[in-house]
Every structure is written in structure tokens, then in C-alpha cells.
Amino acid sequence: MEICYTYINKFAAEVPLNGGNFMKNIPEVKLGIVAVSRDCFPKSLSEQRRINVCREYAKYGDIYECPTVVENEREMLDALSQVNEAGCNALVVYLGNFGPESSEVLLAKKFDGPVMFAAAAEEPCGRELIDSRGDAYCGMLNASYNLALRNVKAYIPEYPVGTPDEVANMISEFVPVAAAVIGLRNLKVITFGPRPQDFLACNAPIKQLYNMGVEIEENSELDLFESFNKHAGDERIPAVIADMENELGAGNKMSGILPRLAQYELTLLDWAEAHKGSREYIAFANKCWPAFQTQFGFVPCYVNSRLTAQGIPVACEVDIYGAVSEYVGICVSGKPVTLLDINNSVPADIYNEEIAGRYPYTLKDTFMGFHCGNTASCMVKEPEMKFQRIMKRNLEPDGEPNISRGTIEGDIKAGDITFFRIQSTADAKLRGYIAQGEVLPVGTRSFGSIGIFAINEMGRFYRHVLIEKNYPHHGAVAFGHYGKAIHSVMRYLGMTDIGFNQPKGIMYPTENPFCD
């Protein structure tokens, strides 16, 4: 039964809590635009061009059109007051002509939110280009210099000069970037438990998370266990069980575990509401094995998948940077994401029988992305409630599965994906990677939430980005091609080291030129 229990709309999510209350977990971007003008150019030129941009942007959404055209610092303060009073949390500074270098950048500096800069292209002029010329093409250069001079971050499109319809499209591409930046500045990552033994790969200095505005609350598994026990007999449990049954449909193979899973889901949701404090948005990074099963009596994967489908990512194995990566993916895509191991190579017989000659990928372009069962059911083909096989081997090898129950399993649906991660190095330097590809419609013949992924030149990317730069095995997956927006988010966060899968013929700095 294909139901996705997600309340995620274009850029906002509301998660049902106690008795019908809601927690909003993704920002709603409220755009404003301010036109700026150099005092030796006609102010009316910049104003009219702003009007034209807003008229074009109407087909994408709403934008507050600031009436003040900024020529000087006094007008900058007027415009700042107007966009703030309008409730704007993201701003477009639009150079309708050359623009005032200091005032336009001070506006960006004083505005408490992400800012985009764009400039007007010259319009058709017939035989005359005198009074109608704005020189914003030139003004963008000085704006960029002044942004650097004052240490002000701004989003600048790949080619930031355009006609009204082109600028409107640039603004639409800024919206998901702004959502992610706003979200991170108001995000708290709640963690439970230390990482499992030998999971140092998921351990990274958290300094860079504080630098980007993220707050972190670290707790013991005992804190979670105590709260879970207090939820025993919670009157809301039957309603959550019914919701789970509706979602699982024919895939409800182990219904006896649902009461404990429902109790756990309510525990996490209540903790999020009680502990978000001054923050608006929540993500979790939780320990999920091995003592979890023996004490809680289940595997938490299905609950993790349900919360992620509702806009609250829950990263496995206390992977804090994984949770932050997932949250960026949710903000950018407005859809559920998942966190998977870059897990195993595709066997040659599967490749030869079902991929070779049908899809334009070599064997080294493919791999299997896997986790125990944390992917939202709406992203899984024929999802079923099952048990974690690896844990059963260790914890209850001789009987029917009991405490190892709780995974949501099935092959991940075919379609476009973006595999990415934000990560700190051991010496606290921020870096990231992005690779676009697809999940192939090929059966995995395996278990867990799993799919056969294909990314062009994955073999080289695996060696010269993932291995060379010491990335852990966890990667976030957004369902669709969102590399452009995610790259812009990473740049806004200050990253200068962003890896991607280099096309064939373009070598990585560490690549051996003598290899075949």
C-alpha cells in the first residue's frame, strides 16, 4: 500500500504531535526584493526594472516588493526597516543599474537572513543606448569586491545578470538554498548515545556545525530509555499503531512489534517538542545498536523512516553530520531523504544479466546503497516490516526474530538521486561532496532498504574523492537531481573543497596518469 506519511510541502513541513498540534520543521521562505541605484543613474530605471522582475516572478510565487530604491545609507535603513516589517527572511538585492557599492552591501550585512545579488541586463535599445543604459554588468563586479571587503556572505547565481524573466528564474533557484541556510541557523541536532564500537568514521569535530549556526544537544541512551519507559501505556499509542497499519498495508508482516514502535515514536516526538528550546527545527542522530535491541526490545529503523518522511531526519549510528546533510536535502528538495551506506559492489552476474547493454554504465559506475530499514516507505518498492538479519545473527541466532524486528525493507524505487554529504575533517575543516545519478530498476536480491545506484565515473569518484579525502561510509540521498542547489548551499556555508564525480578525461589531482 503506497502511502507516504509526509506533511512536507514545497518548503515547509508540519509534523503531527500531541492531540493534533503541529511542529513545523522546515522554513517557509518569505522573499523580499530591494532595488538599488547609483545616484548618477536614473533611479526610475532601477525601479521599473524591479517592477518587471516582480511581475515575472509571480509565476513562481510571492515576493515582497520593497518600495524604497536604495541610493544611500539613509535609504538603505528605510528599506531594511520595510523588509523586516514585511516579515522577510530572505532578500534579493537587485542592481537595476550600477548600484551604490557601500549601501547595497551594508543592506546585505544588516539583514538577518540569506541574501542574493542579481543585476539587470540591458534591454533592447533599437538604435540608441544612452539614457536607458544601466551598467549593472559593471556594478556586479564592484558589489562582489565590497562583499569580500566587508566579509559578507551572499548567494550569487552562476551568471547573475539577466532580463526580468531570467532574474525571476534565478530568484526561484535561490529559494531552496535560502530554506537550507535559514533552517541550519535555527536547527538543533539531538543525539542519543555514543557511537557504536569501531564507528570512528561517523565521529567528526562539531566545531563547524556551531560555525554554521547549528545547535547540538547530546544525551545518553539512558535518558532516552527513561523517557521511553515513561511513555508506556500512553493513550496515543493505539492511534499511532493504526497509522502504522494503514501505512504498511500488506507489508505489515510483524504487527506484534508495532506497540513498542509506536511508544518509541511518541517518545522522540515529545522529546523534540520539549527540547527544541530556542530553536525552530529538529534533527536526530541516534544510537541504534547493539544494546538498543536488548533494552528497548526492537530495532528503531521503521520509526526513523517515519519521522524522516515527516521532515525530521533521524540519522543512524549517532551520525551528526549525516543528520545535518539529510536536513539540507529535505530543505532543498521538499521531500523525504535517506541516509545510506555506500555499501557493496554489484555482483558481476547481476550487472551482466540486467545492466550491461541496457544502461550506459560500467560495472564500476554501480554500487549498492544500503541501510537496515530507515528509508521512508514511499521511497521503497513494496515495503515490508521485517527484522535486522545481522543483529539477529548476534543477538537471537537460534529462535524466531523478536528484538531484531522493526526494519522497513524493500528495494528503493528507481529514479534520479543526488548522493551527497557535509563533513568535517579530523582537524575541523568543512568539506562536502555531491554526485548526481540514479537508482536503477534492477532487483538487488538482498535485504534492508537497498538499491542499485549508478553514478557516472563512480569508480574514480570513489577512489579520488571518497577514499582520498577520508569520507565515512554514510551518504545522504535526495530523491531527484538537486546538485545545483546543494552546491550553492555548501558554497554559502563557506566550503571551498566540494568534490564531485569528474567526467571521463578530466583527472583528479591525485589520479595516476599512467593507469588505463
Backbone hydrogen bonds, N-H to C=O, Kabsch-Sander energy under -0.5 kcal/mol:
donor,donor_aa,acceptor,acceptor_aa,energy
3,I,1,M,-1.2
5,Y,3,I,-0.7
6,T,4,C,-2.5
9,N,7,Y,-0.5
9,N,12,A,-3.4
13,A,26,I,-0.6
14,E,7,Y,-0.5
15,V,23,M,-2.8
17,L,21,N,-3.4
20,G,17,L,-2.0
21,N,18,N,-1.4
23,M,15,V,-2.1
24,K,22,F,-0.5
25,N,13,A,-2.0
25,N,23,M,-0.6
26,I,13,A,-0.6
29,V,27,P,-0.7
31,L,29,V,-0.7
32,G,90,A,-1.5
33,I,64,Y,-2.5
34,V,92,V,-2.8
36,V,94,Y,-2.3
37,S,70,V,-3.0
41,F,38,R,-2.3
45,L,42,P,-0.8
46,S,42,P,-1.0
47,E,43,K,-2.3
48,Q,44,S,-2.6
49,R,45,L,-2.0
50,R,46,S,-2.0
51,I,47,E,-2.2
52,N,48,Q,-2.2
53,V,49,R,-2.1
54,C,50,R,-2.6
55,R,51,I,-2.0
56,E,52,N,-1.8
57,Y,53,V,-2.4
58,A,54,C,-1.1
59,K,56,E,-1.2
60,Y,57,Y,-2.5
61,G,57,Y,-1.8
64,Y,31,L,-2.7
65,E,63,I,-0.5
66,C,33,I,-2.1
66,C,64,Y,-0.9
70,V,35,A,-2.3
70,V,68,T,-0.6
71,E,69,V,-0.5
76,M,72,N,-2.0
77,L,73,E,-2.2
78,D,74,R,-1.8
79,A,75,E,-2.8
80,L,76,M,-2.5
81,S,77,L,-2.3
82,Q,78,D,-2.0
83,V,79,A,-2.5
84,N,80,L,-2.0
85,E,81,S,-2.3
86,A,82,Q,-1.5
87,G,84,N,-1.5
88,C,83,V,-2.3
89,N,30,K,-1.9
90,A,30,K,-1.4
91,L,114,P,-2.2
92,V,32,G,-2.7
93,V,91,L,-0.5
93,V,116,M,-3.4
94,Y,34,V,-2.9
94,Y,92,V,-0.7
95,L,93,V,-0.6
95,L,118,A,-2.8
96,G,36,V,-1.0
96,G,94,Y,-1.3
97,N,36,V,-0.7
98,F,134,G,-1.4
101,E,99,G,-0.7
104,E,100,P,-2.4
105,V,101,E,-1.3
106,L,102,S,-2.6
107,L,103,S,-1.9
108,A,104,E,-1.4
109,K,105,V,-2.3
110,K,106,L,-2.5
111,F,107,L,-1.6
113,G,111,F,-1.5
116,M,91,L,-2.9
117,F,155,Y,-2.2
118,A,93,V,-1.9
119,A,160,P,-2.9
120,A,95,L,-2.5
121,A,162,G,-2.2
128,E,125,C,-2.0
133,R,130,I,-1.1
138,C,135,D,-0.6
139,G,135,D,-2.0
140,M,136,A,-2.2
141,L,137,Y,-0.5
141,L,138,C,-0.9
142,N,138,C,-1.2
143,A,139,G,-2.3
144,S,140,M,-2.3
145,Y,141,L,-1.8
146,N,142,N,-2.4
147,L,143,A,-2.3
148,A,144,S,-1.8
149,L,145,Y,-2.3
150,R,146,N,-1.8
151,N,148,A,-1.1
152,V,147,L,-2.9
153,K,151,N,-0.5
155,Y,115,V,-3.3
156,I,154,A,-0.6
162,G,119,A,-2.3
167,V,163,T,-2.9
168,A,164,P,-2.3
169,N,165,D,-1.8
170,M,166,E,-2.1
171,I,167,V,-2.4
172,S,168,A,-2.0
173,E,169,N,-1.7
174,F,170,M,-1.1
175,V,171,I,-1.2
177,V,173,E,-0.6
178,A,174,F,-3.0
179,A,175,V,-2.5
180,A,176,P,-1.9
181,V,177,V,-2.2
182,I,178,A,-2.9
183,G,179,A,-2.5
184,L,180,A,-2.5
185,R,181,V,-1.9
186,N,182,I,-0.7
186,N,183,G,-1.0
187,L,184,L,-1.3
188,K,281,Y,-2.1
189,V,215,E,-2.9
190,I,188,K,-0.6
190,I,283,A,-3.0
191,T,189,V,-0.5
191,T,217,E,-2.9
192,F,285,A,-1.3
193,G,219,N,-2.8
199,F,196,P,-1.4
202,C,199,F,-1.3
203,N,200,L,-1.8
204,A,202,C,-0.5
209,L,206,I,-0.8
210,Y,206,I,-1.6
211,N,207,K,-2.0
212,M,208,Q,-1.4
213,G,210,Y,-1.2
214,V,209,L,-2.4
215,E,187,L,-2.8
217,E,189,V,-2.6
218,E,216,I,-0.5
219,N,191,T,-1.5
224,L,220,S,-1.4
225,F,221,E,-2.8
226,E,222,L,-2.6
227,S,223,D,-2.1
228,F,224,L,-2.7
229,N,225,F,-2.4
230,K,226,E,-1.7
231,H,227,S,-0.8
231,H,228,F,-1.1
232,A,229,N,-1.5
234,D,231,H,-2.2
237,I,234,D,-1.9
240,V,236,R,-1.7
241,I,237,I,-2.6
242,A,238,P,-2.4
243,D,239,A,-1.9
244,M,240,V,-2.5
245,E,241,I,-2.8
246,N,242,A,-2.2
247,E,243,D,-2.1
248,L,244,M,-2.9
249,G,245,E,-2.4
251,G,248,L,-2.7
252,N,249,G,-1.6
253,K,251,G,-2.1
257,I,254,M,-1.7
258,L,255,S,-1.5
261,L,257,I,-1.9
262,A,258,L,-3.0
263,Q,259,P,-2.0
264,Y,260,R,-2.0
265,E,261,L,-2.5
266,L,262,A,-2.2
267,T,263,Q,-1.6
268,L,264,Y,-2.2
269,L,265,E,-2.4
270,D,266,L,-2.5
271,W,267,T,-2.1
272,A,268,L,-2.6
273,E,269,L,-2.0
274,A,270,D,-2.4
275,H,271,W,-2.1
276,K,272,A,-1.0
279,R,276,K,-2.7
280,E,186,N,-1.1
281,Y,186,N,-2.3
283,A,188,K,-2.0
284,F,313,P,-2.9
285,A,190,I,-2.2
286,N,315,A,-2.1
287,K,192,F,-2.2
293,Q,290,P,-0.9
294,T,290,P,-0.9
295,Q,291,A,-1.8
296,F,292,F,-2.9
297,G,292,F,-0.7
297,G,293,Q,-1.3
299,V,405,R,-3.3
302,Y,406,G,-2.7
304,N,300,P,-2.3
305,S,301,C,-2.3
306,R,302,Y,-2.1
307,L,303,V,-2.4
308,T,304,N,-2.2
309,A,305,S,-2.0
310,Q,306,R,-0.9
310,Q,307,L,-0.6
311,G,308,T,-1.6
312,I,307,L,-2.6
315,A,284,F,-2.9
317,E,286,N,-0.5
318,V,286,N,-1.3
318,V,315,A,-0.5
319,D,316,C,-1.4
320,I,318,V,-1.4
323,A,319,D,-2.1
324,V,320,I,-2.2
325,S,321,Y,-2.4
326,E,322,G,-2.6
327,Y,323,A,-2.3
328,V,324,V,-2.2
329,G,325,S,-2.1
330,I,326,E,-2.3
331,C,327,Y,-2.4
332,V,328,V,-2.4
333,S,329,G,-2.4
334,G,330,I,-2.6
338,T,477,V,-1.6
340,L,475,G,-2.6
341,D,370,F,-3.4
342,I,473,H,-2.6
343,N,341,D,-1.5
343,N,368,M,-1.6
344,N,368,M,-1.4
351,Y,347,P,-2.3
352,N,348,A,-3.0
353,E,349,D,-2.3
354,E,350,I,-2.5
355,I,351,Y,-2.1
356,A,351,Y,-3.0
358,R,355,I,-1.9
359,Y,355,I,-2.1
361,Y,359,Y,-2.0
365,D,362,T,-1.1
366,T,363,L,-1.5
367,F,453,F,-1.8
368,M,344,N,-3.2
369,G,367,F,-0.5
369,G,451,G,-1.9
370,F,341,D,-1.8
371,H,449,S,-1.8
379,M,376,A,-2.2
380,V,377,S,-1.5
381,K,411,D,-3.4
382,E,380,V,-0.5
384,E,409,E,-2.1
385,M,251,G,-3.2
386,K,384,E,-0.5
386,K,407,T,-2.2
388,Q,404,S,-3.1
389,R,387,F,-0.8
392,K,388,Q,-2.3
393,R,389,R,-1.9
394,N,390,I,-1.2
395,L,391,M,-3.2
396,E,392,K,-1.7
399,G,396,E,-0.6
405,R,402,N,-1.5
406,G,386,K,-2.4
407,T,386,K,-1.5
408,I,373,G,-1.0
409,E,384,E,-3.1
409,E,407,T,-0.6
410,G,448,G,-2.1
412,I,450,I,-3.0
413,K,379,M,-2.4
415,G,439,V,-1.7
417,I,437,G,-2.1
418,T,478,A,-2.3
419,F,435,A,-3.0
420,F,418,T,-0.5
420,F,476,A,-2.4
421,R,433,Y,-1.9
423,Q,431,R,-2.8
425,T,429,K,-2.4
428,A,425,T,-2.0
431,R,423,Q,-2.8
432,G,497,D,-2.0
433,Y,421,R,-1.8
434,I,499,G,-2.4
435,A,419,F,-2.4
437,G,417,I,-2.5
438,E,454,A,-2.0
439,V,415,G,-3.0
440,L,438,E,-0.5
440,L,452,I,-2.9
442,V,440,L,-2.2
449,S,371,H,-2.6
450,I,410,G,-1.5
450,I,448,G,-0.8
451,G,369,G,-1.8
453,F,367,F,-2.9
453,F,451,G,-0.8
454,A,438,E,-2.8
455,I,365,D,-2.5
458,M,455,I,-1.7
461,F,457,E,-2.2
462,Y,458,M,-3.3
463,R,459,G,-1.6
464,H,460,R,-3.0
465,V,461,F,-1.8
466,L,461,F,-1.9
467,I,462,Y,-2.3
468,E,463,R,-1.3
469,K,465,V,-2.0
470,N,467,I,-1.6
471,Y,466,L,-2.5
475,G,340,L,-2.6
476,A,420,F,-2.6
477,V,338,T,-2.9
478,A,418,T,-2.5
479,F,336,P,-0.6
480,G,478,A,-1.4
482,Y,480,G,-0.9
486,I,482,Y,-2.5
487,H,483,G,-2.6
488,S,484,K,-1.7
489,V,485,A,-2.2
490,M,486,I,-2.5
491,R,487,H,-2.4
492,Y,488,S,-2.4
493,L,489,V,-1.9
494,G,491,R,-1.5
495,M,490,M,-2.3
498,I,496,T,-0.7
499,G,432,G,-2.8
499,G,497,D,-0.5
501,N,434,I,-0.5
502,Q,500,F,-1.0
506,I,503,P,-2.0
507,M,505,G,-0.6
511,E,508,Y,-1.6
515,C,512,N,-1.4
